[in-house]
Amino acid sequence: MGTTKALVIDWNFIGDCIMSSPVFPALKSKYDRVDVVGYEFCKEVFEANPYIDNIYTGEKLTEMWEARKRRYDLVLQLNTSFKTNLLMMIAGKKRLGYSVGLKGLPLTIRYPVRYKTAQKGNRIDECMTLLTAIGIRGEYGGPIFRLEKRMRRQEHFVGFHVNPRNTQDARRWDKWRQLACTLRARGYRVFYFGTEEDFGYIRSVDKEAEIAYTPTLQALGSFLTRLGKFVCVNSAPMHLAGTLSVPTVALVGGTPSRVVCNYPTVKPIEGEGLDMSAISVEDVLAEID
């Protein structure tokens, strides 16, 4: 009997790819080889998952054509895209994904849902539930990110991630400087996390900001393990912190916390009506204390 092979299509953002990471060890229980197709900027997430054998990144059609050479027994789609479902026909005969309206027509194994992926339930649970269509059931061990280096935790270190990048104003909070000043007065050392493209926004938030330069996910993850507490908006660093069991207070706006936050060490705070401006400094301090 030859090697059995599965291919996962995960064209998503970093946080989404962290949440879907338990899919790979689950597939390994049934398939000898598990590969993934995704965006280049998510490559670090895939590289930190020991259950992935090969990573395709680049232009979508080219990726699928390259994947075709391996003759996959199963191609799994973790989103709801008609275009991607069509591309899956290149890479494998069996194609599993969510079926919403006409988007599921190119699939051979359809998991019917009423809503688009990750709109009602938590994305981790939804991805794992999808696997039940091929007989894979059971509990998962949580998201996976193999960290190369952990640092010694300092209880008086507090980290901030304030910049939601491309995720609209619904995830911006305007009280970071006030929170930072209060924490400094209480003896905490406050770090703002970011890369060079974040520096301008961070300085506009707090001119006195002490910035921890974290150009890679490995660097960010390592520094996160040094913190006594992490405070962030709903973005990729929140998912990384949850995966690494860093005590975290997450300010959630735009998307309900039940969809994006399913980590034992992350405490989400939602403003009324998912309005970030409704979250007070006192609300955050209560969780930090």
Helices and strands as residue ranges (DSSP letters): E 5-9, H 14-19, H 23-28, E 33-38, G 40-42, H 43-47, E 54-57, H 60-68, E 74-77, H 82-91, E 95-99, G 101-104, E 109-112, H 123-130, G 131-134, E 154-161, G 169-171, H 176-185, E 189-194, H 196-205, E 211-213, H 217-224, E 227-233, H 236-243, E 248-252, H 257-260, E 266-270, G 272-274, G 276-278, H 281-288
